[in-house]
Every structure is written in structure tokens, then in C-alpha cells.
């Protein structure tokens, strides 16, 4: 249970099977008030007039997992599988910081099998997607599927750090079980360090639940993770035993599913967005429509495979849904309403911005503009270059960078360092003025001192994000040494695989890469990584200290 042993070093070959001691049944679903009342009537009848209470909890839309603790230590984590046999995903689950490797407290049971959902909180999911995008990887469509994929990674190092978390919702075997109600058991779980839902409530009647459905539907949209309904369970454990289960579902529990909010609109046209790596993404432009309290006019079509799957045409009436309450997307086409003059959506043969050549991505799903001087890509790349985690140029915001590209001031990264020669022209720009120009110049000047790791992250080398840049800079120490490195030498760096090594070599050998690096160097940009100074003596010498949170004198990043 050592906290330093959370992430194991080696990938596994495959997943062993685990037989669940108590089958993991699924929960029956209801979709309206009438069905809820029917369920309640069955419960009342089954209990023959006894009083009962329900526990109500948001239904977390994640991946069902069972955790087994023996003598307080996490022994096995398994997927639900078919309910009887699941996969052993212990290695991956150990990397989730919210899951205790060791239970806390004096009254921990000999054996505890707790069940719940592994979820990817929206905030971390978005961050991870942004990182993937920056590294030129395909983004995930929704947190649930992405969580399934993450838990099935053979290398636990790919799971650690993604921010997945766990929410308990039930149990299998507990020995000894010292609780008479679900509420008591969950208080115990919480004490033992198992993450439980803070939104659980106990209610006395089905009326109270039905009355509060609209309130819960509104509130769930503000939760940190995705939910798609409510789960109602009898609170008293002996009453659960009395009711038992059918072959498929427990009789003492039911899910109420909220309808995903959908709206109907007409697809008027498809436009294209070009990302900083040239990826061309189709976007639907529709008649404005109300959805989950906002006016929606655009929806993502993700890629052209998705367009084919939907069989959507321009002029079609489409059903739009908010995917995971984040991005609206088209889920289906109302084919009966297709007008005679509906037009197919054509794949662009030229870049919609620069009219340059396009190519199919290696994966065959995305189209990519391969013109290195494409203006759309250029804007995105320059905005990334000046970003806070890269060169951090104060005073160079998105709008300004876009304007400077349009007015011909910027053609590549190095042009920032020649802007001072055009001071008067800059001041003359609309909404600029002397003060903002001075501010911009100061920011540019300061950025020259950024360490090599920042510069590498800023250069937009495929697959090189902030953490890889850091590794490379630490390992090679200077740009000169990095440029000279062969693919083989690059793969010696921890965390650098063959694909990444090839991409780095390709960048530095390309005409554009060579040119921009030499121009940056000529402008006086720092091309080295400062050596971490080591002090030989003192009480902290040789120790690595990890600080979490913020200090009064500095923020998290610093
Ligand atoms: Zn282009």
C-alpha cells in the first residue's frame, strides 16, 4: 500500500478474468412518473405494509467497477463485465488517487467489496482533450467511452494523471457487515476513505421524489461529472433481502432516467475549421434552436466518417443533443423530412482557408491541410506560441495575433522578435496605441529568457506537448544537442517512443523547422535549459519535496 507504488513500471500482457462473488446485476430503468409509481407499488406490496424509506442518489454515468479489500488492503479491482465475470484492472485502478490502497479507521471489515462507478470529471476530461488536441491526437467524443478505453489500457502509466475518480454506490460482500441501513453503511465507507456521493438523500415517499424530479434535473447539470438519472434504493438492508431480485434486476432498486435534451433543427450548411496542425473539422450550421437553456446554432460533426455514419445531407432536418452537456452534436436525421433538393456534404478537396492541398490523416478519419504556411494554422500556432504555458508573451492576445497575421506582420514564430522594427506601424493599428505596444514589446523581450523546455513546447512539433518538452530539455540541455540527436538517441529518453522520435527528427530536418530555429537563435532567444542547481549540504540536500496546493507567494504553476 505504499503511496509510491501506485503506478507500476511495466505494462501488462492482458487482463485476467475475475469471477464476482456476488453477481453485479444491472438496474431496471424507468423513464416517467407512472413507471416510478408502479415500482413503488410493487415495493409496498412486497413489504406487506411495513414502513420504508428510499435513498436517492444521482445516477453517475461512468464505468461500473468492483473493489475488493482484504484486511483493509486493496486486493482486486474488476470491471462489471457480464455481471458474473469481469476483467482484473487492479493495476490501472491503483493509479486513481481517490481510491485508497489501504482503508482507514479501526473498525474496517475483514472483507469489503465495494462497488461504484469510475468517472472522468468534466473538468479533467476537457483538459485531457485539450492536451490531446495540442499533441495532434484525435480527441475523445465523450467521457464515458473515454473512461472505458482508459481503464482497458495495458500500460498503467497511460491511466495515471488523467484525473479519473471513483464514486461508490453499492456493495457485494462485507464481512462482518455491521450496518442495518444503506445510510449507515455509506457513513462507514466514507470513514474508511472510500469516495461516496455527497448528493445522497433519504426520502420517506415516492411523492417526495416525484415532486423533486425537475429540481434534480436542473441540479445535475452543475455536478462535476456526468449523470443521466437518479437511483432509488430501499434504505433498510433487511427489507432489500426480503424483496430479493429477479434473474436480472434487484427488486428493491430502480433507476429513473432523465431524457437527454434534444431539439430539432434544419442543417443549412457545413463549414470547416482548420486547427493548428491543419486538421479540418466539419461543423454544422443550423437554424437557431433552444437546447438546455442556450441557443444553439452550431453542432460538431467531428469528422467525415461521422458524416457518413449519420448519412446527413444539407437541407436535412436533424436531431441535436448536448453530448455530455458539453458540445451539441447531431445524433440523427429525420429522413422523412428530407427535401427534394437536399445536397450531399462534400469532403473539401482544398483547404477552406489557404486553398492548399489536403491529405487524409494516417488514421484515415481526418482530413488535414498540409500547407505549412496555411494562414488558419499559422494563427492557431502563433496563439499557442505566445500562450501562458509556452513563451508566455504578455500583451499578445488572440485577437492581436490574428490581426497581426492578417496585416502581414507575422509569418512565423521568429517574426515576433522583429516587431520592434515596426513600432510606428503597430501604434497606428486600430485599438493599439503606444501603451499596448510598449507592453507587448516588454512581453516579447522577457520571453527570450524562457527555458528550452518552454520553447520546445511552443514550436508545435507533432506529439511534443509540455511534459515531453520538459523531458527533452532536461535530457539534452541545449537545442544544439537536441538537433544533433538521432532517432535512436531520442528513444533513450524516458517516455519517448519511436513515433515521437521520428516526429522530432522530421521537424528539425524540415526546411521550415531549420529556418525557424535559426531565425529564433539569431534573435537572441535562449536555447538552453538551466541546470538545476544542486547544493551539497543542508538538511534538505538530496531530498525531493512535493508541494501541493498554492503558496501565498506563488501560484500552482510556478
Ligand atoms: Zn490551409
Boltz pocket constraint, residues with backbone or C-beta under 6 A from the ligand:
constraints:
  - pocket:
      binder: B
      contacts: [[A, 274], [A, 351], [A, 352], [A, 353], [A, 354], [A, 355], [A, 356], [A, 369], [A, 370], [A, 371], [A, 374], [A, 375], [A, 376], [A, 377]]
      max_distance: 6.0
